[in-house]
Amino acid sequence: MPEEKKAVRKKLKANEDMKKFMADYYYELDRCAKTGEKKVAWCTSVGPAEILRAMGFVVYFPETHSAMLGSTRMATDMIPNANAIGYSPEICSYLTADIGAFLQGITPLAKAYEGITTIPKPDVLAFNTNQCRDVQDWFQWYGRKFNVPVVGIRSYRGVGKVTESHVLSIAKQMEEMIPPLEEITGKRFDIDELKRVVALSRECSDLWKKVLDTAAAIPSPLTFFDGTTLMGPAVVGRGTEQANDFYKILLAELEERARDHDGAVEGERYRIYWEGMPIWGRLRAHSELFGGLKASVLASTYCNSWIFSAFDPADPFNSMARAYTELFIVRSDGAKEQYIKRMLDFFKVDGIVYHNARTCPNNSNSRYGMPQRLESETGVPALVIDGDLNDLRCLSDEQTNTNVEAFIERLAGSKQPAFA
Ligand code: SF4
């Protein structure tokens, strides 16, 4: 039996900077929605935020709001409200929790930020189906509710190699969003402003990649559980100077930790890769579970999803189209497997945990034999955890704990750990 004691991941000083960033972000949104100082656009998390920002919108991301519902453990109780108006318990629990909370007049923003009582009312909603169709249905529901326009990009899915024809078709759809957005803002689109925003987004992406790559150090200065909150500015603030300033501070702290061999998990023995969505309502419990077994869950596909290395300010539309199509979630199983193999190697991983999220088949890669294929090709042991991102009725804590403990025991027996 591997050694077990309550070990907690060490806190990062930059967390305070991140909290301030998120507070400033939500207060600006709230102010703009109340005063009309700037128009409010809602956007999907891997959608065309750069276009919206360059056109002067403040940008709100419903997925981040729903993740807050999950991490505050409010989500499960909200889901039945959406089920009651016809949205199945089997579909995305970000959608059902978020719409359910709206129907009940509840938001976790009210608890986190004094003076904010509601989510910011949109002037327009912009989606990209590169991640799933659920976002389109989600945004269209709010479009009807608020009687505001919904614009969208219908993306490819299951893409092997990203080709020129994929890029040109998505870029064209992005360009076609401009006239309806101009009508809403009453201002002309400015290509130089878009180039400036894409340059900032690219810098944000590069900084975020460097942050995540520090986890390759042994021991890792960063865990996936830290990453799920530290990624906030990359999701909601890419394309702004403030997000980049935050990541410079965070990167400096992590590089110092890596130089000092100061691991996020005390006495790191096992290095774990997380594949799939976080279980938002169990972040702390899972951090303690793995940390207590001296297992550092140090890298993930999920946090890497906000790396957009193709962004090029000299060619904004085509490069955005490429970046938003090269994403892991958009790709074929073959392309995903190649990617995961590179990650296992780069982060010197001992074991991989797949989260089979009941309501998100799009971000669950354990259903068609991938864990078995990758394990036989790489020799890296795999574990599948059944659960969900937001609906806590879909998981059994007891079963998860037992399975994780058995998995770490298997790693202890099968492999010389990278660090002891
Ligand atoms: S990718 Fe999954 S979690 Fe995200 S919006 Fe789509 S169905 Fe929901």
Residues whose N, C-alpha, C, O or C-beta is under 5 A from the ligand:
A	BS01	SF4	C92 Y94 Q131 C132 D134 T359 C360 N362 N363
